Amino acid sequence: MKRLKGMLLAALVALPVAGFAEEAATNATWKSSLALGATYKDGNTEKSLFTMTLKGDRFSPENDWLNNLYTEYGKTEGDQTEGQVRGQSEYRHKFGSGNFFGGAFGEAYYNDIKNIRTRLKLGPNIGYYFINKETMKFDASAGLNWVYERTTTREHDFVECRVAANYLWDFTETASYYFNIEYSVNVEDTNDGNGLLTTGLKTKVSDQLNLFVELRDEYDNNPDGAGVAHNDVTATAGLAYDF
């Protein structure tokens, strides 16, 4: 296991990250947004949920850099029932025709309800753009990550295998659909796995303001804590600002 962790770190060092410096600034395009969502229920049950998603993606002919920060906080009958922060960053260097890519993936995760105090991921991955157009993108990737995890009951590190797929379709000039899915599993214990599915619709109401609806499903095959469900499904609607 120690040798495998060393190989992962060596692969990260060997990544062609110098590609950013070689690109002309005019070849790169930034797409950034801030989305705020909320749900509220009153009557037999009082429940509230607030979410925030910050995205900053950089696209160019040679490299893509994808960044996402998601946070949520919610209460039911006055008790906290939602609370997490998940930040992800992925660097992609394209090869050949530009459809194949290799790069690095990193994640930092905290979930108060699942008793996850810290979960850090870092590792190399490879992937392929099956569709890479201005109005439609579809890619799939796979890689190995070194993972450090600290919960309320234990602290450990391990290596996981991660597979992911992303789809984005701007089906009109003002509306788009997205679908992202990923699953990770401990290479030494296949019963220890987790996944994330995010899908939604976004439509413009002005040049920079958008309305969105989103469905999010977080899956944990072996949740830590009594009474914690395997699936955590969240549906939200809100406003997103492009900048």
C-alpha positions in Angstrom: 0.0 0.0 0.0 2.8 2.4 0.8 4.3 1.7 -2.6 1.0 2.5 -4.3 0.7 5.8 -2.4 4.2 6.7 -3.5 3.3 6.0 -7.1 0.3 8.2 -6.9 2.3 11.1 -5.6 5.0 10.6 -8.2 2.4 10.6 -11.0 1.1 13.9 -9.7 4.6 15.4 -9.8 5.0 14.2 -13.4 1.8 15.8 -14.7 2.3 18.5 -17.4 1.1 21.4 -15.3 3.5 23.7 -17.1 0.9 23.8 -19.9 -0.8 26.7 -18.3 2.2 28.9 -18.7 2.6 28.0 -22.3 -0.9 29.1 -23.3 -1.7 32.5 -24.6 -4.3 34.2 -22.5 -6.6 34.7 -25.5 -7.0 30.9 -25.8 -8.5 30.5 -22.4 -12.2 31.1 -21.4 -13.4 31.4 -17.8 -16.9 30.5 -16.8 -17.9 31.3 -13.2 -21.1 31.4 -11.3 -22.6 31.7 -7.8 -25.8 29.8 -7.1 -28.1 30.2 -4.0 -30.9 27.7 -3.3 -33.5 27.2 -0.6 -36.4 25.1 0.5 -38.8 25.7 3.3 -41.7 23.7 4.7 -44.2 24.6 7.5 -47.3 23.0 9.0 -47.0 19.5 10.4 -43.3 19.7 10.0 -41.0 22.8 10.0 -38.0 22.3 7.7 -35.6 24.6 6.0 -32.5 24.1 3.8 -30.1 26.6 2.3 -27.4 25.8 -0.3 -24.6 27.6 -2.1 -22.6 26.5 -5.1 -19.6 28.4 -6.4 -18.1 27.4 -9.7 -15.0 28.6 -11.6 -14.1 26.7 -14.7 -11.3 27.5 -17.2 -11.4 26.0 -20.7 -8.7 26.2 -23.4 -7.5 24.0 -26.3 -4.7 22.5 -24.2 -6.0 22.4 -20.6 -9.2 22.6 -18.7 -9.4 23.4 -15.0 -12.7 22.7 -13.2 -13.5 24.0 -9.7 -16.6 23.6 -7.5 -17.5 24.5 -3.9 -20.9 23.3 -2.5 -22.2 24.0 1.0 -25.6 23.3 2.7 -27.2 23.9 6.0 -30.6 22.8 7.2 -32.9 22.3 10.2 -36.0 20.2 11.0 -38.1 21.2 13.9 -35.3 23.3 15.2 -32.6 20.6 15.1 -29.8 20.6 12.5 -30.4 17.9 9.9 -28.1 19.1 7.1 -24.6 20.5 7.2 -21.8 19.9 4.8 -19.0 21.5 2.7 -17.6 19.8 -0.4 -14.9 21.4 -2.6 -13.5 19.8 -5.7 -10.8 20.7 -8.2 -9.8 18.9 -11.4 -7.0 19.8 -13.8 -7.0 18.2 -17.3 -4.3 18.3 -19.9 -5.4 17.3 -23.4 -3.4 15.0 -25.7 -3.5 14.3 -29.4 -6.7 15.4 -30.9 -7.8 17.0 -27.7 -10.3 14.4 -26.7 -8.0 12.3 -24.4 -6.9 14.0 -21.2 -4.8 13.2 -18.1 -4.6 15.2 -15.0 -5.2 15.4 -11.2 -8.3 15.4 -9.0 -8.6 16.8 -5.5 -11.4 17.0 -3.0 -12.0 18.3 0.5 -15.2 17.2 2.3 -16.9 17.8 5.6 -20.3 16.4 6.7 -21.6 17.1 10.2 -24.6 14.7 10.0 -22.5 11.8 8.8 -19.8 12.5 11.4 -17.2 13.1 8.8 -14.9 15.7 10.2 -12.3 15.6 7.3 -12.0 13.7 4.1 -9.2 14.7 1.7 -8.7 13.1 -1.7 -5.8 13.6 -4.2 -4.7 11.6 -7.2 -4.1 11.3 -11.0 -6.8 10.4 -13.5 -7.3 9.9 -17.2 -10.4 10.5 -19.3 -11.9 11.1 -22.7 -14.2 13.8 -24.2 -16.8 11.9 -26.2 -18.4 15.2 -27.1 -16.5 18.5 -26.8 -18.5 21.3 -28.4 -19.4 24.8 -27.3 -23.0 23.8 -26.7 -22.5 20.2 -25.6 -19.9 18.4 -23.6 -19.7 14.8 -22.4 -16.7 13.1 -20.8 -15.8 10.1 -18.6 -12.7 9.6 -16.5 -11.2 7.1 -14.0 -8.3 7.4 -11.5 -6.8 6.4 -8.2 -6.9 8.7 -5.2 -5.0 8.8 -1.9 -7.7 9.4 0.8 -7.3 10.7 4.3 -10.5 10.5 6.4 -11.2 11.4 10.0 -14.6 10.8 11.6 -15.9 10.9 15.2 -14.9 7.3 15.6 -11.7 6.7 13.6 -8.9 8.2 11.6 -7.4 6.3 8.6 -6.0 6.7 5.1 -6.4 4.4 2.1 -6.4 4.3 -1.8 -9.6 4.4 -3.7 -10.6 4.0 -7.4 -12.8 6.8 -8.7 -14.9 6.8 -11.9 -16.9 9.9 -13.1 -19.0 11.1 -16.0 -20.2 14.7 -16.8 -22.7 15.9 -19.4 -23.7 19.5 -20.3 -26.1 20.5 -23.0 -27.0 24.1 -23.9 -30.2 23.2 -25.7 -31.2 26.8 -26.4 -29.4 30.1 -26.1 -30.9 30.7 -22.7 -31.4 27.2 -21.2 -29.1 24.3 -20.3 -29.2 20.8 -18.7 -26.4 19.2 -16.7 -25.8 15.7 -15.3 -22.8 14.7 -13.2 -22.2 11.3 -11.6 -19.2 9.8 -9.8 -18.5 6.7 -7.6 -15.4 5.9 -5.5 -14.5 2.6 -3.8 -11.8 1.6 -1.4 -9.4 -0.7 -3.3 -8.9 -2.9 -0.2 -12.6 -3.0 0.9 -15.2 -2.9 -1.9 -17.9 -2.5 0.8 -16.5 1.0 1.5 -17.8 3.2 -1.3 -19.5 6.5 -1.9 -21.1 8.3 -4.8 -22.6 11.6 -5.9 -25.2 12.4 -8.6 -26.1 16.0 -9.5 -28.6 16.9 -12.2 -30.5 20.1 -13.0 -31.9 22.7 -15.4 -30.8 26.3 -15.7 -32.5 29.1 -17.6 -31.5 32.7 -18.1 -33.7 35.6 -17.0 -31.1 38.2 -17.9 -27.5 38.3 -19.2 -26.1 37.2 -15.9 -29.0 36.0 -13.7 -30.4 32.5 -14.0 -33.2 30.4 -12.4 -32.3 26.8 -11.6 -33.8 23.6 -10.2 -31.4 20.8 -9.0 -31.6 17.3 -7.7 -28.7 16.0 -5.7 -28.2 12.4 -4.4 -25.2 11.5 -2.1 -24.7 7.8 -1.5 -22.6 6.2 1.2 -22.4 2.4 1.2 -21.1 2.3 4.7 -22.3 5.4 6.6 -20.7 6.3 9.9 -23.2 6.9 12.6 -26.5 5.3 13.9 -29.6 6.1 11.9 -27.7 7.6 8.9 -29.3 6.6 5.6 -27.3 5.3 2.6 -28.9 7.9 0.3 -29.2 11.6 1.0 -31.4 13.2 -1.6 -31.8 17.0 -1.9 -34.0 19.0 -4.3 -33.5 22.8 -4.5 -34.5 25.8 -6.6 -32.9 29.1 -6.6 -30.9 31.8 -8.4 -27.5 31.7 -10.0 -25.3 34.6 -11.0 -22.8 34.4 -13.8 -19.6 36.5 -13.6 
